[in-house]
Amino acid sequence: MLKFSFKYQNLLKVKEKYEDVIKGKMHKAQSKLQDEKKRLEELENQKNDCGKRIALKIQSGASVGDLKIYDSFVMGLKRKISEQMQIVEQCSHEVNKCRQDLMKAAMEKRTFEKLKEKEKENFYYMEKKEEENFVDQLVTFQNFKSN
């Protein structure tokens, strides 16, 4: 009895490994995106806290010099928030690119898996046909021998 062997098995393995590599990149990109979002959230929280402190200082009667310092600090935070938003956007684009690459790699792998299944079904079908043919020949030979 013959054993099934898929002629593109090595290529299928390469496609599986490539998909695993892309999954790793995707995980890394998603992790980086989450980290950058946390940084953005921290900056926004810091800006909001600073705004509350400025309001308290105004109520308690802060000097113009102090308010100027707070204002320049808030402007710096706004600039950092803007830069961080761009970083988050870049990370988001990277995640989307990885997602598209992963879908493409998965589709290529599935194509080879389907081809393997079809070849396997064909192999077992041919094997069954050969077995039936052998049994028919055996029966014919026994009938011929008995006559």
C-alpha positions, -999 to 999 in steps of 0.1 A, spaced: 0 0 0 14 34 -10 17 63 13 2 97 3 28 124 -3 19 160 -13 44 173 -39 41 208 -26 45 199 11 77 220 14 60 250 -1 30 245 23 55 245 52 71 277 40 36 293 37 28 282 73 61 296 86 55 329 67 21 332 83 35 326 117 61 353 111 34 377 100 13 368 131 44 377 152 48 411 135 11 417 139 12 410 176 43 433 180 26 461 160 -6 458 181 14 458 213 32 489 202 0 506 192 -15 499 226 16 514 243 15 545 222 -22 549 229 -14 547 266 13 574 262 -12 596 244 -38 590 272 -12 599 299 -3 631 281 -40 641 277 -46 633 314 -15 654 323 -29 683 302 -63 680 319 -47 680 354 -27 710 344 -58 728 333 -75 721 366 -44 734 385 -44 766 364 -81 771 372 -73 767 409 -44 791 407 -65 817 389 -92 814 417 -65 817 444 -50 847 427 -18 836 409 6 860 394 9 866 357 44 851 356 31 818 371 2 817 346 26 824 318 48 794 330 17 772 331 6 784 297 39 775 281 38 741 298 3 735 284 14 745 250 43 721 252 19 693 263 -4 702 233 26 699 210 36 665 225 0 653 222 -1 663 186 32 644 179 19 614 199 -13 614 178 8 611 147 28 583 162 -5 565 171 -17 570 135 15 555 121 12 526 144 -24 521 134 -13 521 97 13 495 105 -12 473 122 -35 476 92 -7 467 69 2 436 90 -35 426 90 -36 428 52 -4 408 49 -17 382 74 -49 378 54 -29 374 22 -6 348 38 -35 329 53 -53 328 19 -21 315 2 -18 288 29 -55 278 26 -50 275 -12 -23 250 -7 -42 232 21 -72 228 -2 -49 216 -30 -35 190 -6 -69 179 4 -80 175 -32 -49 155 -40 -54 133 -9 -90 126 -19 -79 118 -54 -51 95 -41 -75 76 -19 -100 73 -47 -73 59 -71 -61 36 -44 -97 23 -39 -101 18 -77 -69 -1 -78 -80 -23 -50 -114 -30 -67 -96 -38 -99 -73 -62 -81 -102 -79 -64 -120 -82 -98 -89 -97 -114 -86 -121 -85 -122 -132 -88 -119 -135 -125 -87 -156 -121 -104 -179 -96 -134 -183 -118 -112 -191 -148 -92 -216 -127 -122 -234 -114 -136 -238 -150 
